Amino acid sequence: MDLLSGIGSYFKNLGLSLLGQLKVNVAAFLNSFIKDDLGKLAVDAVAYASTLTDKSGEDKKAAAKAKFLEDAKAAGHDITNFTESVLNFLIEAGYQALLAAASQGILHIPEL
């Protein structure tokens, strides 16, 4: 094995190892996220938006965000200080949780 091949093999194995660790960490995060009240609200909002079959992806995202804001306020959460990026993160995490559930055959999620 020449030097370049050895270096390439090292980085390939390192990348696969890091990717495996990342996958486990993401799964652990999503499992705890869907048990949290805001996580449940985000998942519910994304599930609602996924039923809007006549809407574009951006329209579904906006609908999910609006539903999340409405439900969070109704549940008594003070989300007035949430930035747009935090709201986007919560909606994206909800979407990823639903995708993970769908990949395990638990439910089917149309493209959001």
trRosetta pair geometry for C-beta under 8 A, 3 or more apart (Angstrom, degrees):
i j d omega theta_ij theta_ji phi_ij phi_ji
1 5 5.0 -128 -169 91 85 123
1 6 5.2 105 135 -63 118 91
1 9 7.6 -31 -167 -1 140 145
2 5 5.0 90 58 12 75 106
2 6 7.0 -140 98 -7 37 92
3 6 5.7 -59 -150 36 29 112
3 7 6.4 27 155 -18 66 106
4 7 5.7 -53 -146 37 33 110
4 8 6.2 35 154 -19 65 106
5 8 5.7 -54 -147 37 30 113
5 9 6.3 32 154 -20 64 107
6 9 5.7 -54 -146 36 29 112
6 10 6.4 34 153 -23 63 104
7 10 5.6 -51 -150 31 32 115
7 11 6.6 23 156 -12 65 105
8 11 6.1 -60 -148 40 30 103
8 12 6.2 32 154 -22 66 108
9 12 5.6 -54 -145 36 30 114
9 13 6.3 27 158 -15 65 107
10 13 6.1 -61 -152 39 26 106
10 14 6.2 26 152 -19 64 110
11 14 5.4 -51 -141 39 34 115
11 15 6.1 38 157 -22 66 104
12 15 5.9 -55 -149 36 27 111
12 16 6.5 24 154 -15 62 107
13 16 5.8 -54 -145 38 32 110
13 17 6.2 35 154 -21 65 107
14 17 5.7 -56 -149 36 29 113
14 18 6.4 26 155 -16 65 106
15 18 5.8 -55 -145 38 30 108
15 19 6.1 31 156 -20 65 108
16 19 5.6 -53 -143 37 30 113
16 20 6.4 35 155 -22 63 104
17 20 5.8 -54 -152 33 29 112
17 21 6.6 26 152 -15 63 105
18 21 5.7 -55 -150 38 34 110
18 22 6.2 37 151 -22 67 106
19 22 5.5 -51 -146 35 32 114
19 23 6.4 38 154 -24 64 102
20 23 5.7 -50 -150 30 31 113
20 24 6.8 29 153 -15 62 104
21 24 5.8 -56 -154 36 34 110
21 25 6.3 31 151 -17 67 108
22 25 5.7 -59 -147 40 32 110
22 26 6.1 32 156 -20 68 106
23 26 5.9 -53 -144 36 28 109
23 27 6.4 28 156 -18 62 107
24 27 5.8 -56 -149 37 29 111
24 28 6.4 29 153 -19 64 106
25 28 5.7 -53 -147 36 32 111
25 29 6.3 34 153 -20 65 104
26 29 5.6 -53 -149 36 32 112
26 30 6.3 29 155 -17 66 106
26 96 7.7 -88 179 159 113 138
27 30 5.9 -55 -145 38 30 108
27 31 6.3 33 155 -21 64 107
27 100 7.1 156 -116 -148 75 144
28 31 5.8 -54 -148 35 29 113
28 32 6.6 19 157 -9 63 106
29 32 6.2 -65 -153 42 29 101
29 33 5.9 35 151 -29 68 111
29 93 7.8 -95 137 -143 109 116
30 33 5.2 -50 -138 34 33 119
30 34 6.4 27 165 -17 66 103
30 93 7.1 -170 -107 -171 76 85
30 96 6.2 -116 -100 114 125 101
30 97 4.7 170 -161 -99 105 82
30 100 5.5 82 141 19 163 161
31 34 6.6 -57 -149 33 24 102
31 35 7.1 17 153 -13 57 111
32 35 5.8 -64 -156 37 38 111
32 36 6.7 43 149 -29 69 103
32 39 7.7 168 120 -41 51 168
33 36 5.9 -55 -155 25 33 113
33 39 3.9 166 164 -124 64 138
33 42 7.8 -50 165 58 107 132
33 93 5.4 -122 -168 161 156 124
33 94 7.9 -141 144 -77 123 53
33 97 6.0 -134 91 -73 120 133
34 39 5.0 -129 -89 140 23 123
34 40 6.4 84 -170 -79 54 62
34 43 5.7 46 -123 -42 91 150
34 97 5.0 150 -66 -162 113 145
35 39 6.7 22 44 69 35 139
35 40 7.5 11 -155 -52 9 100
36 39 4.0 87 61 5 91 113
36 40 6.9 -159 87 -11 46 82
37 40 5.8 -52 -150 32 30 111
37 41 6.5 28 153 -16 63 105
37 75 6.7 175 170 155 120 148
37 77 7.4 174 117 -68 123 126
38 41 5.5 -53 -148 38 36 113
38 42 6.3 39 152 -21 67 104
38 72 6.6 33 -120 -113 83 114
38 77 6.7 107 -85 -117 97 162
38 90 6.4 -73 155 -138 109 130
39 42 5.7 -53 -147 35 31 111
39 43 6.3 30 154 -17 65 105
39 90 7.7 -135 -98 -152 49 88
39 93 7.0 -76 -126 120 87 121
39 94 7.0 170 -163 -86 57 81
39 97 7.2 103 -177 -47 102 164
40 43 5.8 -54 -147 38 31 110
40 44 6.2 31 154 -18 65 108
41 44 5.7 -54 -146 38 30 112
41 45 6.3 32 154 -21 64 106
41 68 5.7 106 140 -141 99 75
41 71 4.8 177 -150 109 109 124
41 72 5.4 109 152 -72 163 79
41 75 6.6 -112 -81 0 136 152
41 77 7.9 -112 -3 4 165 148
42 45 5.7 -54 -147 35 30 112
42 46 6.4 27 156 -15 65 106
42 64 7.9 50 -162 169 62 106
42 68 5.6 29 -102 -117 58 128
42 90 4.5 -136 -98 162 139 90
42 91 6.0 -145 -155 -91 102 37
42 93 6.2 30 126 77 154 92
42 94 3.3 -146 137 -59 94 127
42 97 7.9 97 100 25 105 133
43 46 5.9 -57 -147 39 30 108
43 47 6.2 33 153 -21 65 107
43 94 4.4 -158 -74 -148 45 93
43 97 5.4 -65 -97 85 112 133
43 98 6.1 151 -147 -56 86 95
44 47 5.6 -54 -145 37 30 113
44 48 6.4 34 154 -21 64 104
44 67 7.5 -132 114 139 84 121
44 71 6.7 175 88 -154 128 176
44 94 7.9 -76 25 -153 42 134
45 48 5.7 -51 -151 34 31 113
45 49 6.4 28 152 -17 64 106
45 64 4.5 104 140 -165 96 70
45 65 7.3 101 159 -63 141 16
45 67 4.0 162 -133 93 91 109
45 68 3.9 -40 -55 -60 167 81
45 71 6.5 -145 -68 20 102 136
45 91 6.8 -76 98 -115 125 85
45 94 6.4 26 58 143 91 170
46 49 5.6 -54 -146 38 34 110
46 50 6.3 39 153 -27 65 104
46 64 4.9 35 -90 -136 53 134
46 91 6.3 140 -73 -161 103 71
46 94 4.1 167 -11 124 132 114
46 95 4.9 -160 -143 -75 148 66
46 98 5.6 -146 109 -11 128 143
46 112 6.4 -29 -164 -104 94 159
47 50 5.7 -51 -149 28 30 114
47 51 7.4 33 151 -23 58 99
47 98 6.3 176 -74 -103 81 139
47 109 7.6 -91 -110 -116 68 100
48 51 6.1 -59 -168 23 36 110
48 52 7.8 37 142 -26 63 98
48 63 7.2 -131 112 138 98 106
48 64 6.9 152 68 -105 91 67
48 67 5.2 -175 72 -152 146 172
49 52 5.7 -44 -165 15 48 116
49 55 7.7 -84 -170 75 80 145
49 60 4.3 114 166 -173 108 80
49 61 7.1 96 177 -72 157 20
49 63 4.5 147 -113 89 98 106
49 64 3.7 -57 -25 -61 149 89
49 67 6.7 -151 -50 15 92 138
49 112 6.2 62 109 -137 111 110
50 60 6.8 67 -82 -164 40 132
50 98 7.3 -158 -35 151 152 160
50 109 5.5 -71 -146 -160 161 79
50 110 5.1 149 -178 52 95 86
50 112 5.4 -64 -91 -82 86 96
51 110 7.9 122 -85 30 30 125
52 55 4.2 9 133 13 115 125
52 59 7.1 -121 123 117 139 104
52 60 5.6 180 65 -103 118 87
52 63 5.8 63 -9 59 159 170
53 110 6.8 -17 -101 121 85 172
55 59 3.8 -128 -173 97 108 125
55 60 5.0 141 105 -57 122 77
55 63 6.7 17 159 -13 174 140
56 59 4.6 95 51 9 75 104
56 60 7.0 -137 95 -6 38 87
57 60 5.7 -55 -148 35 30 111
57 61 6.4 32 153 -20 64 104
57 111 7.0 -53 -92 139 103 97
57 112 6.2 91 -139 136 79 45
58 61 5.6 -50 -148 34 34 113
58 62 6.4 33 153 -17 65 104
59 62 5.7 -53 -148 37 33 111
59 63 6.3 34 151 -20 65 106
60 63 5.5 -53 -145 38 32 113
60 64 6.2 36 153 -22 65 104
60 112 5.0 -147 120 -161 139 74
61 64 5.7 -52 -147 35 31 112
61 65 6.4 30 153 -18 64 105
61 91 6.4 94 -155 148 80 147
61 112 6.8 104 -67 155 73 101
62 65 5.7 -54 -148 37 31 111
62 66 6.3 31 154 -18 65 106
63 66 5.7 -53 -145 38 31 110
63 67 6.2 31 155 -18 65 108
64 67 5.8 -56 -146 39 28 110
64 68 6.2 32 154 -21 64 107
64 91 5.1 111 118 -142 122 116
64 94 7.3 -178 -180 83 129 138
64 95 7.8 20 -169 -62 170 101
64 112 7.3 27 -38 -163 144 131
65 68 5.7 -53 -147 35 30 113
65 69 6.4 30 155 -19 64 105
65 87 5.7 63 -141 160 107 120
65 88 7.7 -17 -95 -83 124 53
65 91 5.6 -45 -77 -68 78 145
66 69 5.8 -54 -148 36 30 111
66 70 6.3 29 154 -17 64 109
67 70 5.7 -56 -146 39 30 112
67 71 6.1 23 159 -14 67 111
68 71 6.0 -60 -142 42 26 105
68 72 5.9 26 160 -21 65 111
68 87 7.1 150 93 -155 137 92
68 90 6.6 141 -174 114 155 124
68 91 6.4 -121 -20 -81 155 90
68 94 7.7 -152 -89 -16 130 160
69 72 5.9 -55 -140 37 25 110
69 73 6.3 23 160 -16 61 108
69 79 6.8 -143 -130 88 70 143
69 87 7.5 0 -67 -131 98 129
70 73 6.1 -60 -151 37 25 108
70 74 6.3 22 154 -16 63 111
71 74 5.5 -56 -144 40 32 112
71 75 6.1 28 156 -17 66 109
72 75 5.8 -58 -146 40 29 108
72 77 4.3 -62 179 58 87 127
72 79 5.0 34 127 -20 139 143
73 76 7.9 63 176 -58 30 15
73 77 6.9 -86 -79 59 28 75
73 79 6.9 -96 -67 30 73 110
78 81 7.4 33 136 11 93 93
79 82 4.5 -15 -176 -5 85 126
79 87 8.0 89 172 -85 125 98
82 86 4.5 -126 -163 85 85 130
82 87 5.5 99 141 -54 122 87
82 90 8.0 -22 -161 -8 140 137
83 86 4.9 101 53 4 73 100
83 87 7.2 -137 97 -1 41 86
84 87 5.7 -55 -150 38 33 111
84 88 6.2 35 151 -19 67 106
85 88 5.5 -50 -144 38 33 114
85 89 6.3 40 153 -24 64 103
86 89 5.5 -50 -148 33 32 114
86 90 6.5 32 153 -19 64 103
87 90 5.8 -53 -149 35 32 111
87 91 6.4 28 155 -14 65 106
88 91 5.9 -57 -147 40 31 109
88 92 6.1 30 155 -18 66 110
89 92 5.7 -58 -144 40 28 110
89 93 6.1 29 157 -20 65 107
90 93 5.7 -52 -144 36 28 111
90 94 6.4 32 153 -20 61 105
91 94 5.6 -53 -151 35 31 114
91 95 6.4 33 150 -20 64 105
92 95 5.5 -52 -148 36 34 113
92 96 6.3 32 153 -18 66 104
93 96 5.7 -52 -144 38 32 110
93 97 6.3 38 152 -23 64 104
94 97 5.6 -52 -149 33 31 113
94 98 6.6 28 153 -15 63 104
95 98 5.8 -57 -152 37 32 109
95 99 6.4 33 150 -19 66 105
95 112 5.6 -118 -128 50 122 153
96 99 5.5 -51 -145 37 35 113
96 100 6.3 39 154 -22 66 103
97 100 5.7 -51 -148 34 30 112
97 101 6.5 31 151 -18 63 104
98 101 5.6 -52 -148 36 34 112
98 102 6.2 35 152 -20 66 105
98 107 7.3 -62 -160 79 82 118
98 109 4.6 108 146 -88 111 152
99 102 5.5 -54 -146 38 32 112
99 103 6.3 32 154 -21 66 105
99 109 6.1 -99 -83 58 53 146
100 103 5.8 -52 -146 34 30 110
100 104 6.7 22 154 -11 61 107
101 104 6.0 -64 -155 41 32 106
101 106 4.2 -72 179 61 86 129
101 107 5.5 12 128 33 113 95
101 109 7.6 93 71 -31 95 121
102 105 7.6 52 -179 -70 35 16
102 106 6.8 -91 -78 54 27 77
102 107 5.7 -65 -89 82 71 62
102 108 5.8 85 -134 -122 108 28
102 109 4.5 -103 -55 10 145 98
109 112 7.2 -33 162 -32 107 102
